[in-house]
Amino acid sequence: MTSERPFHLVYVTATMPFGPEEQFLVAEARELVRQGCRILIVPRSPKGRLFNQDAAALLHCSLRRSLLSPSVLVLGVLEGLKHPRATARVLVLLAKSRGVSVAVRNALVVAKGLWLSRVARRWHADHIHVHWGRTTATMALIASEMSGIPWSLTLHRNDIAEPNLLTIKMHKASFTRFISRSGMDIARSVGALGPPDRLCVIHMGVHLPESSSAAIDDRTEFLALCPAHLYPVKGHRFLIEAISLLKDRGLACSLWIAGRGHLLETLRQQVVALGLEDRIKFCGPVPHERVLEWYAERRVDVVVLPSVDLGRHEHEGIPVSLMEAMAYGIPVVSTATGGIPELIGEGAGLMVRPEDPKALADALEQLMLDPGLRLQVGSAGRRRIQSEYTIEGVTADLLARMRADPSRCISVRLPGRV
C-alpha cells in the first residue's frame, strides 16, 4: 500500500529564512512542514545570514538565488521564450501597474517570476503561497500565470495601504488571507478587494508552551521589554518618556529595547538627555530563541509595544512580538492602533492611547504595584492565544485553504488597475 503524496508547497517570502526582518514567518513555515507539507521556500531577496537556530532548520528546504543572478536571468528568459502566449498575458497584466515606481519595481522581478514558474513546475508544486502583496506577489502572479499552478497571498499592513496591482492579484489568487480584520478594512478603504468568497482572516500564530509559570519572582528590579526594531511606527520615544515619568514618581522600572534600526542614535540621545542611562538598555538585535528564554525564565515582568499610527494606514498589524509574550503568560501593554485591539482587547492586555507617555507610565505603574493584576492580565493573554492564535490552529486553517479546489481562481475577468 503506497502512502499519499505530500502536498508540495512553494512558499515565497521577501528574505526569510535569511536576515532578521521576517523572523515571524519561521514558525509558520516549520509548522507547515510538521503538518505534512513538502515545502520549498523561495525568498525574493535572500540577504543576510541565518539569524537564529529556528531559521537554520529551514535552510535545507530553501532555494537561495539573488534577484538578478545570472542563473535567474538566463532561465527566466528561456522560460519566457518557451511559453510566448503566457508571457504575453503576463506583460499585459504588468502594463496595468499604476505609476512609474510601481512599474519599475515590478519589472525588476519579472525574470525571477519567470524563473519561479520553471522551478515550481519542475518541482511538481501543488500550490504557491506568498507573503506580502507587492513585488513578492508579483513574482507569484507571474509564476502562476506561466505554470497554471494555483497561488494565494497573505497581506500584512503597508502592502495593503500602498497597493501594487492588488485588485488584479486578489482576483487571480485562489484566496487572499488578511492577518487581521483591520487589514481587510484598509483594503476596503483603498478600493482593493477581491471576490468575497476568496477573502479570509487567518491570523499569524505562535507556539503555546505546555505550561506557563505563574510565579512572581523575588527580583527587586521591575523589568519591561520592548522587542521591536527602531522604526518610527514602533513609538519608542513615548516609552522612553514614560520610563522618565516613572523615575520622577520614585518607581524603579528598567527597560530593555531589543531591535535594530535607523533611530538608534536618536533614541540614545533621548535617553542621555533624560538621564536614563541606568534604566534603559539597548540590546541590539536579539536572536528569537534568546527572547523566548527570557520569557520562559520569567526574566521579564512586562512586554511593552508603544506603537503609533503614522497616517496613510501605516500602523501595526497584529504584532507577533506581543503574541509570543502572551503565550508565556507575560502581561503586555500596547496601544489602540492597527490590529492590536483585536489581540489584547477585553482584558487580554493593557491598552492605552497612542503617543501618550503618561498613559504608558500609568499602565506600567499599575502592573508594578499590583502582582495580582500582572497575574490576571498574563493569564488572560495566554487564554487569548490558546483560543485564537496557536500556530497549529492557524496553520491548519491556512493549509485547508490551500488544499481546496483551485479551479475557482482560473479564467476570471480582470478588473481595472489598482
C-alpha positions as CSV (number, residue, x, y, z in Angstrom):
1,M,0.0,0.0,0.0
2,T,1.5,3.3,-1.0
3,S,1.3,6.4,1.1
4,E,-0.4,9.6,-0.1
5,R,1.9,12.0,-1.9
6,P,2.7,15.0,0.4
7,F,1.4,18.4,-0.5
8,H,4.1,20.3,-2.4
9,L,4.1,24.0,-1.5
10,V,6.3,26.8,-2.8
11,Y,6.4,29.4,-0.1
12,V,7.6,32.8,-1.3
13,T,9.0,35.4,1.1
14,A,10.9,38.7,0.9
15,T,14.0,37.4,2.7
16,M,13.1,34.6,5.2
17,P,14.9,32.4,6.3
18,F,17.8,34.9,5.7
19,G,18.2,38.1,7.8
20,P,16.2,39.3,10.8
21,E,13.3,41.1,9.1
22,E,10.9,38.2,8.7
23,Q,11.6,36.1,11.8
24,F,7.8,36.0,12.4
25,L,7.3,33.7,9.3
26,V,9.7,31.0,10.6
27,A,7.2,29.4,12.9
28,E,4.5,29.1,10.2
29,A,7.0,27.6,7.7
30,R,8.1,25.0,10.2
31,E,4.6,24.1,11.2
32,L,3.6,23.6,7.6
33,V,6.4,21.0,7.4
34,R,5.2,19.4,10.7
35,Q,1.7,19.1,9.3
36,G,2.9,17.1,6.3
37,C,3.8,19.7,3.6
38,R,6.8,19.3,1.5
39,I,7.9,23.0,1.4
40,L,10.2,24.9,-0.9
41,I,11.0,28.4,0.5
42,V,11.9,30.9,-2.2
43,P,13.0,34.4,-0.9
44,R,12.8,37.2,-3.4
45,S,15.9,38.9,-2.0
46,P,17.8,36.4,0.2
47,K,20.1,38.9,2.0
48,G,22.0,38.4,5.2
49,R,22.8,35.5,7.3
50,L,20.7,32.9,9.0
51,F,19.6,34.9,12.1
52,N,18.7,32.1,14.5
53,Q,18.5,28.4,15.0
54,D,14.8,28.2,14.0
55,A,15.6,29.7,10.6
56,A,18.7,27.5,10.2
57,A,16.3,24.5,10.4
58,L,14.7,25.6,7.2
59,L,17.9,26.0,5.2
60,H,17.6,22.5,3.7
61,C,14.2,23.4,2.1
62,S,15.2,26.9,0.9
63,L,16.3,27.9,-2.6
64,R,18.7,30.9,-2.3
65,R,19.1,32.8,-5.6
66,S,19.7,36.6,-5.8
67,L,17.0,38.6,-7.6
68,L,19.2,39.3,-10.7
69,S,21.6,36.5,-10.5
70,P,22.8,35.1,-13.9
71,S,21.0,31.8,-13.4
72,V,17.8,33.5,-12.6
73,L,18.1,35.9,-15.7
74,V,19.1,33.1,-18.1
75,L,16.5,30.6,-17.0
76,G,13.8,33.3,-16.7
77,V,14.4,34.4,-20.3
78,L,14.3,30.8,-21.5
79,E,11.0,30.2,-19.7
80,G,9.5,33.3,-21.3
81,L,10.6,32.3,-24.8
82,K,9.4,28.8,-24.3
83,H,5.8,30.0,-23.4
84,P,5.3,33.1,-25.5
85,R,1.5,33.3,-25.1
86,A,1.6,33.1,-21.3
87,T,4.5,35.6,-21.3
88,A,2.3,38.0,-23.3
89,R,-0.5,37.6,-20.8
90,V,1.9,38.4,-18.0
91,L,3.1,41.6,-19.8
92,V,-0.5,42.7,-20.3
93,L,-1.1,42.3,-16.6
94,L,2.1,44.2,-15.6
95,A,1.2,47.0,-18.0
96,K,-1.6,47.9,-15.6
97,S,0.9,48.9,-13.0
98,R,-0.1,52.3,-11.6
99,G,2.8,54.8,-11.6
100,V,6.4,54.7,-12.8
101,S,7.9,53.5,-9.5
102,V,5.4,50.5,-9.2
103,A,6.1,49.6,-12.9
104,V,9.9,49.7,-12.3
105,R,9.7,47.6,-9.2
106,N,7.5,45.0,-11.0
107,A,9.9,45.0,-14.0
108,L,12.8,44.1,-11.7
109,V,11.1,40.8,-10.6
110,V,9.9,39.7,-14.0
111,A,12.9,37.4,-14.6
112,K,12.6,35.9,-11.1
113,G,8.9,35.3,-11.6
114,L,9.5,33.5,-14.8
115,W,12.3,31.5,-13.2
116,L,10.0,30.7,-10.3
117,S,7.5,29.3,-12.8
118,R,10.1,26.9,-14.1
119,V,11.2,25.9,-10.6
120,A,7.6,25.3,-9.4
121,R,6.7,23.2,-12.4
122,R,9.8,21.1,-12.3
123,W,9.3,20.6,-8.5
124,H,5.7,19.5,-9.2
125,A,4.3,22.1,-6.9
126,D,0.6,21.9,-5.9
127,H,0.4,25.5,-4.8
128,I,2.3,28.7,-4.4
129,H,1.8,30.8,-1.3
130,V,3.3,34.3,-1.0
131,H,3.7,36.8,1.8
132,W,3.2,40.5,1.1
133,G,1.2,42.0,-1.7
134,R,3.9,43.9,-3.5
135,T,6.7,42.5,-5.6
136,T,6.8,39.1,-4.0
137,A,3.1,38.7,-5.0
138,T,4.1,40.0,-8.5
139,M,6.6,37.1,-8.7
140,A,3.9,34.6,-7.6
141,L,1.4,36.0,-10.0
142,I,3.8,35.6,-12.9
143,A,4.7,32.1,-11.9
144,S,1.1,31.1,-11.6
145,E,0.1,32.6,-15.0
146,M,3.1,30.8,-16.7
147,S,2.7,27.4,-15.0
148,G,-1.0,27.1,-14.2
149,I,-0.2,26.3,-10.6
150,P,-2.7,27.9,-8.2
151,W,-1.5,30.5,-5.8
152,S,-2.6,32.6,-2.8
153,L,-1.3,35.5,-0.8
154,T,-1.0,36.8,2.7
155,L,-1.4,40.5,3.2
156,H,0.0,42.2,6.2
157,R,-0.2,46.0,6.5
158,N,1.7,48.5,4.3
159,D,1.4,46.2,1.4
160,I,-2.3,46.8,1.5
161,A,-2.2,50.6,2.1
162,E,0.1,51.1,-0.9
163,P,-1.3,48.6,-3.4
164,N,0.7,47.1,-6.3
165,L,-1.8,45.6,-8.8
166,L,-3.6,44.4,-5.7
167,T,-7.1,44.0,-7.0
168,I,-5.8,42.0,-10.0
169,K,-3.8,39.8,-7.7
170,M,-6.7,39.2,-5.4
171,H,-8.9,38.2,-8.4
172,K,-6.3,35.9,-9.8
173,A,-5.4,34.2,-6.4
174,S,-7.3,31.2,-5.2
175,F,-7.7,33.1,-1.9
176,T,-6.4,36.2,-0.1
177,R,-5.5,36.0,3.6
178,F,-5.5,39.0,5.8
179,I,-3.7,38.6,9.1
180,S,-6.2,41.0,10.9
181,R,-9.7,42.4,10.4
182,S,-8.1,45.9,10.4
183,G,-6.2,44.8,7.3
184,M,-9.4,43.9,5.5
185,D,-10.8,47.3,6.5
186,I,-7.7,49.0,4.9
187,A,-8.3,47.1,1.7
188,R,-11.9,48.3,1.6
189,S,-10.8,51.8,2.2
190,V,-8.3,51.8,-0.8
191,G,-10.8,50.0,-3.0
192,A,-8.8,46.8,-3.3
193,L,-11.0,43.8,-2.6
194,G,-11.4,40.6,-4.5
195,P,-14.3,38.2,-4.6
196,P,-15.8,38.0,-1.1
197,D,-15.7,34.2,-1.0
198,R,-12.0,34.2,-1.6
199,L,-11.2,36.6,1.3
200,C,-10.4,35.4,4.8
201,V,-8.8,36.5,8.0
202,I,-6.3,33.9,9.3
203,H,-4.0,35.3,12.0
204,M,-0.3,34.7,12.3
205,G,0.2,32.1,15.0
206,V,2.7,31.3,17.8
207,H,3.7,28.3,19.8
208,L,1.9,27.9,23.1
209,P,4.3,26.5,25.7
210,E,3.0,23.4,27.5
211,S,2.9,25.3,30.8
212,S,3.4,28.8,31.9
213,S,4.8,29.6,35.3
214,A,2.5,31.9,37.2
215,A,5.1,32.6,39.9
216,I,6.2,36.2,40.5
217,D,9.9,36.1,41.3
218,D,11.6,38.0,44.1
219,R,13.6,40.4,42.0
220,T,13.5,44.0,43.3
221,E,14.0,45.3,39.7
222,F,10.9,45.5,37.6
223,L,11.9,44.9,34.0
224,A,10.0,45.9,30.9
225,L,11.0,44.6,27.5
226,C,10.3,46.3,24.2
227,P,11.1,43.7,21.4
228,A,10.7,46.0,18.3
229,H,13.0,47.3,15.6
230,L,13.8,51.0,15.9
231,Y,11.4,52.5,13.4
232,P,9.0,55.4,13.9
233,V,5.9,53.3,13.8
234,K,7.1,51.4,16.9
235,G,6.8,54.6,19.1
236,H,9.9,54.0,21.3
237,R,10.3,57.7,22.2
238,F,7.0,57.7,24.0
239,L,8.0,54.6,26.1
240,I,11.3,56.3,27.0
241,E,9.4,59.3,28.2
242,A,7.2,57.0,30.2
243,I,10.2,55.5,31.9
244,S,11.3,59.0,32.8
245,L,7.9,59.8,34.3
246,L,8.2,56.6,36.4
247,K,11.6,57.7,37.6
248,D,10.1,61.0,38.6
249,R,7.5,59.1,40.6
250,G,10.2,57.3,42.5
251,L,9.4,53.9,40.8
252,A,12.4,51.7,39.7
253,C,11.4,50.4,36.3
254,S,14.1,49.2,33.9
255,L,13.6,48.9,30.2
256,W,15.4,46.6,27.6
257,I,14.9,47.5,24.0
258,A,15.6,44.6,21.6
259,G,15.9,45.5,18.0
260,R,17.9,47.4,15.4
261,G,17.0,50.4,13.2
262,H,17.9,53.9,12.0
263,L,16.5,55.6,15.1
264,L,19.2,54.1,17.4
265,E,21.3,57.2,17.7
266,T,18.3,59.5,18.1
267,L,16.9,57.3,20.9
268,R,20.3,57.0,22.6
269,Q,20.5,60.8,22.7
270,Q,17.0,61.0,24.2
271,V,18.0,58.5,26.9
272,V,21.1,60.6,27.8
273,A,19.1,63.8,27.8
274,L,16.6,62.4,30.3
275,G,19.3,60.9,32.5
276,L,18.1,57.3,32.0
277,E,21.3,55.5,31.1
278,D,21.0,53.5,34.3
279,R,17.4,52.5,33.5
280,I,17.4,51.8,29.7
281,K,19.5,49.2,27.9
282,F,19.7,48.9,24.1
283,C,20.2,45.2,23.5
284,G,20.5,45.3,19.7
285,P,19.0,42.5,17.6
286,V,18.4,39.6,19.9
287,P,18.0,36.0,18.5
288,H,14.5,34.8,18.7
289,E,15.3,31.8,20.9
290,R,17.0,34.1,23.4
291,V,13.9,36.2,23.8
292,L,11.8,33.1,24.3
293,E,14.3,32.0,27.0
294,W,13.8,35.3,28.8
295,Y,10.0,34.6,28.8
296,A,10.4,31.0,30.0
297,E,12.8,32.0,32.8
298,R,10.5,34.9,33.8
299,R,13.3,37.4,33.5
300,V,10.8,39.9,32.0
301,D,7.9,41.3,34.0
302,V,6.0,43.0,31.1
303,V,6.3,43.4,27.4
304,V,5.5,46.9,26.0
305,L,4.9,47.9,22.4
306,P,4.1,51.6,22.2
307,S,3.1,51.6,18.6
308,V,1.7,54.7,16.8
309,D,-0.3,55.4,13.7
310,L,1.8,57.4,11.2
311,G,-1.2,58.1,8.9
312,R,-2.0,56.7,5.5
313,H,-2.6,53.3,7.2
314,E,1.0,53.0,8.4
315,H,0.5,51.2,11.7
316,E,0.8,47.7,13.2
317,G,-1.0,44.6,12.1
318,I,-1.2,42.1,14.9
319,P,2.3,42.0,16.4
320,V,3.8,38.6,16.8
321,S,6.1,40.1,19.5
322,L,3.1,40.6,21.7
323,M,1.6,37.2,20.9
324,E,4.7,35.4,21.9
325,A,4.9,37.2,25.3
326,M,1.2,36.4,25.9
327,A,1.7,32.8,25.1
328,Y,4.1,32.6,28.1
329,G,1.7,34.4,30.4
330,I,3.7,37.6,30.3
331,P,1.4,40.7,30.7
332,V,1.6,43.1,27.8
333,V,1.0,46.8,27.4
334,S,0.3,48.4,24.0
335,T,-1.7,51.0,22.1
336,A,-5.1,51.1,20.4
337,T,-3.6,51.2,16.8
338,G,-4.0,48.9,13.8
339,G,-4.9,45.3,14.7
340,I,-3.7,45.5,18.3
341,P,-7.2,45.8,19.8
342,E,-8.1,42.5,18.1
343,L,-5.3,40.9,20.1
344,I,-5.3,42.4,23.5
345,G,-8.9,43.8,23.9
346,E,-11.3,42.6,26.6
347,G,-8.5,42.4,29.3
348,A,-6.0,40.2,27.4
349,G,-3.5,43.1,27.8
350,L,-3.5,46.7,29.0
351,M,-4.3,49.1,26.1
352,V,-3.6,52.8,26.1
353,R,-3.9,55.8,23.8
354,P,-1.0,56.1,21.3
355,E,1.6,58.8,21.7
356,D,0.7,59.2,25.4
357,P,3.7,58.7,27.7
358,K,1.6,59.4,30.8
359,A,-0.9,56.6,29.9
360,L,2.0,54.2,29.3
361,A,3.5,55.2,32.6
362,D,0.2,54.7,34.4
363,A,-0.3,51.2,32.9
364,L,3.2,50.2,33.9
365,E,2.8,51.6,37.4
366,Q,-0.4,49.5,37.8
367,L,1.4,46.4,36.9
368,M,4.5,47.3,39.1
369,L,2.4,47.8,42.2
370,D,-0.1,45.0,41.8
371,P,1.3,41.4,41.3
372,G,-2.3,40.1,41.2
373,L,-3.0,42.3,38.2
374,R,0.1,41.1,36.5
375,L,-1.1,37.5,37.0
376,Q,-4.6,38.3,35.9
377,V,-3.5,40.1,32.7
378,G,-0.9,37.5,31.9
379,S,-3.3,34.6,32.3
380,A,-6.0,36.3,30.2
381,G,-3.4,36.9,27.4
382,R,-2.4,33.3,27.4
383,R,-6.0,32.2,27.1
384,R,-6.5,34.5,24.2
385,I,-3.5,32.9,22.4
386,Q,-4.7,29.5,23.2
387,S,-8.2,30.1,21.8
388,E,-7.3,32.1,18.6
389,Y,-3.6,32.3,17.8
390,T,-1.9,28.9,18.2
391,I,0.5,28.1,15.3
392,E,-1.0,24.7,15.0
393,G,-4.6,26.0,14.6
394,V,-3.9,28.9,12.2
395,T,-1.6,26.8,10.0
396,A,-4.2,24.0,9.8
397,D,-6.7,26.7,8.6
398,L,-4.2,28.1,6.1
399,L,-3.3,24.6,4.7
400,A,-7.0,23.7,4.4
401,R,-7.5,26.7,2.2
402,M,-4.5,25.8,0.0
403,R,-5.8,22.2,-0.4
404,A,-9.2,23.4,-1.5
405,D,-10.3,23.1,-5.2
406,P,-8.1,25.6,-7.1
407,S,-10.3,25.7,-10.2
408,R,-12.3,28.7,-8.8
409,C,-9.4,31.0,-9.5
410,I,-9.0,30.2,-13.2
411,S,-10.3,32.4,-16.0
412,V,-11.7,35.3,-14.1
413,R,-12.4,38.6,-15.8
414,L,-9.8,41.1,-14.9
415,P,-10.9,44.4,-13.2
416,G,-9.3,47.8,-13.7
417,R,-5.9,48.7,-12.3
418,V,-5.3,49.1,-8.6
